[in-house]
């Protein structure tokens, strides 16, 4: 183990970090080993990673010295922040600053930073088509990450910027088909008819990050924009129908209506889906599925993902 390059994995007990850690640990011939960063090394998820061979260490973005210590002696890192833990873009920016400072101070040789587009590059705040949130953002969890990219560059960190997208898992958690009053399953999304929604299996974020780390210096300075499929709402409904064995219709929910719904992220997600829809050519166009499958040949399409997960849908 001592001659293997250490990859520090932030958020190792979460969806993205856990995927990255497991991808590395599943390939003992890669020359890498995992240092799993977590706020709670005694959690069941942390213990599970330790059992798989990871070195588990405590690191808390609110306690910067612990992050610096966690990066000591590491070759590289997979870095991610969790906006939804606090839902504050300002807080997320502080966390990114900590990661960039610590990565620069440790002299990491290759960082894969899980990020997103800054929507304001295509949609200035003065545009007016969607409400401005948290004083200066269209989609805070996009914009804070995209704005944070420069922090790694300014700190001199050799970075690959991995742009993520909507998780296929969202159809299991928040946006699954619901039975309508007429008994027909309905997939309701705030997405206009004919607009594309790029989706990805969350585990492919980690698998692709691992492939980039294995690819080495070639990827430093590059932006890799990730997706496993580009489908319209009607196409997602059609594939869900095939997997579930009964008809599923697509219902487009107006963005403005979705933003009025009574849950904490209604405006944030309404703006996100409007960005996906209004800029689908730019957003999906940046995600070249052929190139991505050259990087990660195991990249899952929505059909692939459904084949593994259709049994998890609870439809009544």
C-alpha positions in Angstrom: 0.0 0.0 0.0 2.8 2.4 0.8 3.9 2.8 -2.8 0.4 3.7 -4.0 -0.5 7.3 -4.7 -3.0 8.6 -2.2 -6.2 10.2 -3.5 -8.0 12.3 -0.9 -11.7 12.0 -1.5 -13.9 14.7 0.0 -17.4 13.9 1.0 -16.5 10.2 0.9 -19.6 9.1 2.7 -21.9 11.0 0.3 -23.2 10.1 -3.2 -20.4 11.6 -5.3 -17.5 11.0 -3.0 -18.6 7.6 -2.1 -18.8 6.7 -5.8 -15.3 8.0 -6.4 -13.9 6.1 -3.4 -15.5 2.9 -4.4 -14.4 3.2 -8.0 -10.8 3.5 -6.9 -11.0 0.8 -4.3 -12.5 -1.6 -6.8 -9.4 -1.4 -9.0 -6.4 -2.6 -6.9 -4.2 -2.4 -10.0 -4.7 1.3 -10.5 -1.7 2.4 -8.4 -4.0 4.6 -6.2 -5.4 4.2 -2.7 -8.1 6.2 -1.0 -8.0 8.6 1.9 -11.6 9.1 2.7 -12.4 12.5 4.2 -15.5 12.7 6.5 -16.7 14.8 9.4 -17.6 11.6 11.2 -15.1 8.7 10.9 -17.3 6.6 13.1 -20.4 6.6 10.9 -21.6 3.4 9.3 -20.7 4.7 5.9 -17.2 5.6 7.0 -16.7 2.2 8.6 -17.9 0.5 5.4 -15.2 2.4 3.4 -12.6 1.4 5.9 -13.6 -2.2 5.5 -13.1 -1.9 1.8 -9.5 -0.6 2.3 -9.8 3.1 2.6 -7.9 5.2 5.1 -10.6 7.2 6.9 -9.7 10.6 8.3 -11.7 13.4 9.9 -11.9 16.5 7.9 -14.4 19.3 8.4 -14.7 22.2 6.0 -15.5 24.4 9.0 -12.2 23.4 10.6 -9.7 24.3 8.0 -6.6 22.8 9.7 -8.3 19.4 9.5 -8.5 19.7 5.7 -4.9 20.7 5.4 -3.9 17.7 7.5 -6.1 15.4 5.4 -4.3 16.5 2.2 -0.8 16.0 3.6 1.2 13.5 1.5 -1.6 13.0 -1.0 -0.9 12.8 -4.7 -4.4 14.1 -5.8 -8.0 14.5 -4.8 -11.6 14.3 -5.8 -13.3 17.4 -4.3 -17.0 18.1 -3.9 -19.1 20.4 -1.7 -22.7 19.8 -0.6 -24.7 23.0 -1.1 -27.9 21.2 0.0 -26.4 20.6 3.5 -27.0 24.3 4.3 -28.5 25.8 1.0 -26.3 28.9 1.2 -24.1 29.9 -1.8 -22.1 32.2 0.5 -21.3 29.2 2.8 -20.5 27.0 -0.2 -18.0 29.6 -1.5 -16.3 29.6 1.9 -16.0 25.8 1.7 -14.5 26.0 -1.8 -12.0 28.6 -0.6 -10.9 26.2 2.2 -10.5 23.3 -0.3 -8.5 25.4 -2.8 -6.2 26.8 -0.1 -5.6 23.4 1.4 -5.0 21.8 -2.0 -2.6 24.5 -3.0 -0.7 24.3 0.3 -0.4 20.5 0.1 1.0 20.7 -3.5 -1.5 18.2 -4.8 -0.5 17.1 -8.3 -4.0 16.5 -9.7 -7.4 17.6 -8.4 -10.8 16.6 -9.9 -13.2 19.3 -8.8 -16.9 18.4 -9.1 -18.5 21.6 -10.3 -21.3 23.1 -12.4 -21.7 25.9 -14.9 -22.1 29.5 -13.7 -25.5 30.2 -15.2 -24.8 33.9 -15.2 -22.4 33.5 -18.1 -25.4 32.8 -20.4 -28.1 34.4 -18.3 -27.1 37.8 -16.8 -29.0 38.7 -13.7 -30.5 41.7 -15.4 -32.2 39.3 -17.9 -35.3 39.1 -15.8 -36.7 35.8 -17.0 -36.2 34.2 -13.5 -36.0 35.5 -10.0 -32.6 36.4 -8.6 -31.9 34.3 -5.5 -29.6 34.9 -2.5 -29.0 38.5 -3.8 -26.8 37.6 -6.8 -27.5 34.2 -8.3 -29.8 32.5 -10.7 -29.2 29.0 -9.5 -27.1 29.3 -6.4 -25.8 25.7 -6.3 -24.6 26.1 -9.9 -23.3 29.6 -9.7 -21.3 29.3 -6.5 -19.5 26.2 -7.8 -18.9 27.7 -11.2 -17.6 31.0 -9.6 -15.4 28.9 -7.4 -13.5 27.3 -10.3 -11.2 30.3 -10.4 -10.2 29.7 -6.8 -8.3 26.5 -7.8 -6.7 28.2 -10.7 -5.6 31.2 -8.6 -4.2 28.8 -6.0 -2.1 27.1 -8.6 -3.8 23.8 -8.2 -3.6 21.4 -11.2 -7.3 20.9 -11.7 -9.7 19.1 -14.0 -13.2 20.7 -13.8 -15.8 18.0 -13.9 -19.2 19.5 -14.7 -22.0 17.3 -13.4 -25.7 17.4 -14.1 -29.2 16.1 -13.0 -28.9 12.7 -11.3 -31.0 9.8 -12.7 -31.5 9.0 -9.0 -33.8 12.1 -8.9 -36.5 10.1 -10.5 -36.4 7.8 -7.5 -36.3 10.5 -4.9 -38.2 13.6 -6.0 -39.4 13.4 -9.6 -40.7 9.9 -10.0 -44.0 9.2 -11.9 -47.1 9.6 -9.8 -50.5 8.2 -10.6 -53.0 10.8 -11.9 -56.6 11.0 -11.0 -57.4 9.0 -14.1 -55.1 6.2 -13.0 -52.3 6.9 -15.5 -48.8 7.3 -14.3 -47.6 10.8 -14.9 -44.0 12.2 -15.0 -44.3 15.8 -14.1 -41.2 17.9 -14.7 -40.7 21.7 -14.9 -39.3 21.3 -18.5 -40.9 22.4 -21.7 -41.9 19.9 -24.4 -39.1 19.0 -26.7 -36.3 20.4 -24.4 -33.5 18.1 -23.5 -32.5 17.2 -20.0 -29.0 15.8 -19.5 -28.9 13.1 -16.8 -26.3 10.9 -15.2 -26.0 8.0 -12.8 -24.5 9.7 -9.7 -22.0 6.8 -9.4 -20.7 7.7 -12.9 -19.4 11.0 -11.4 -17.0 9.1 -9.2 -16.2 6.5 -12.0 -15.4 9.3 -14.4 -13.3 11.2 -11.9 -11.3 8.0 -11.3 -10.8 7.6 -15.1 -9.6 11.2 -15.3 -7.1 10.7 -12.4 -5.8 7.6 -14.2 -5.5 9.6 -17.4 -3.1 11.9 -15.6 -1.6 15.2 -16.7 -3.4 15.1 -20.1 -6.6 16.2 -18.3 -5.1 19.0 -16.1 -6.7 22.3 -17.1 -9.5 20.7 -19.0 -13.2 20.9 -18.4 -15.1 17.6 -18.8 -18.8 18.1 -18.9 -20.6 14.9 -17.9 -23.9 13.2 -18.8 -25.0 9.7 -19.5 -28.0 10.6 -21.7 -29.8 13.6 -23.3 -33.5 13.0 -23.4 -36.7 15.0 -23.5 -39.4 14.7 -20.8 -41.5 12.6 -23.2 -38.5 10.3 -23.9 -37.8 9.8 -20.2 -41.5 9.0 -19.7 -41.4 6.5 -22.6 -38.4 4.7 -21.1 -39.9 4.7 -17.6 -43.1 3.1 -19.1 -41.1 0.4 -20.7 -39.2 -0.3 -17.5 -42.3 -0.2 -15.3 -44.5 -2.2 -17.6 -47.3 0.4 -17.9 -48.0 3.7 -19.7 -46.3 6.8 -18.3 -47.2 10.2 -19.8 -45.1 13.3 -19.6 -46.6 16.5 -18.2 -44.7 19.8 -18.5 -45.1 22.0 -15.4 -44.7 25.7 -16.1 -41.5 27.1 -14.5 -43.4 30.0 -12.8 -45.9 27.6 -11.3 -43.2 25.2 -10.1 -41.4 28.1 -8.3 -44.6 28.8 -6.3 -44.8 25.3 -4.8 -44.5 25.0 -1.1 -41.2 23.4 -0.4 -37.8 25.0 0.4 -36.1 24.5 -3.0 -38.9 25.3 -5.3 -37.4 28.5 -6.6 -33.9 27.1 -6.8 -35.0 24.0 -8.7 -37.5 25.9 -10.9 -34.6 28.2 -12.0 -32.4 25.2 -12.5 -34.9 23.5 -14.8 -35.5 26.7 -16.7 -31.7 27.0 -17.3 -31.7 23.4 -18.5 -34.5 24.1 -20.9 -33.7 27.6 -22.1 -30.1 26.7 -22.7 -30.4 23.0 -23.6 -28.3 23.4 -26.8 -25.4 24.9 -24.9 -25.7 22.7 -21.8 -26.3 19.4 -23.5 -24.0 20.4 -26.4 -21.1 20.7 -24.0 -21.7 17.1 -23.0 -20.3 14.9 -25.8 -21.6 11.4 -25.0 -19.1 9.7 -27.4 -16.1 11.5 -25.9 -17.4 10.8 -22.4 -17.6 7.0 -23.2 -14.0 7.1 -24.4 -13.0 8.4 -21.0 -15.4 6.2 -19.0 -16.5 3.2 -21.2 -18.8 2.0 -18.4 -20.8 5.3 -18.5 -24.5 4.3 -18.0 -27.3 5.5 -20.3 -30.8 6.0 -18.8 -31.7 2.5 -20.2 -28.7 1.0 -18.4 -29.6 2.7 -15.2 -33.3 1.7 -15.4 -32.3 -1.9 -16.0 -30.6 -1.9 -12.6 -33.1 0.3 -10.7 -36.6 -0.2 -12.1 -37.4 -2.5 -9.1 -36.8 0.4 -6.7 -39.7 2.5 -8.0 -42.7 2.6 -5.7 -45.7 3.3 -7.8 -49.2 2.9 -6.3 
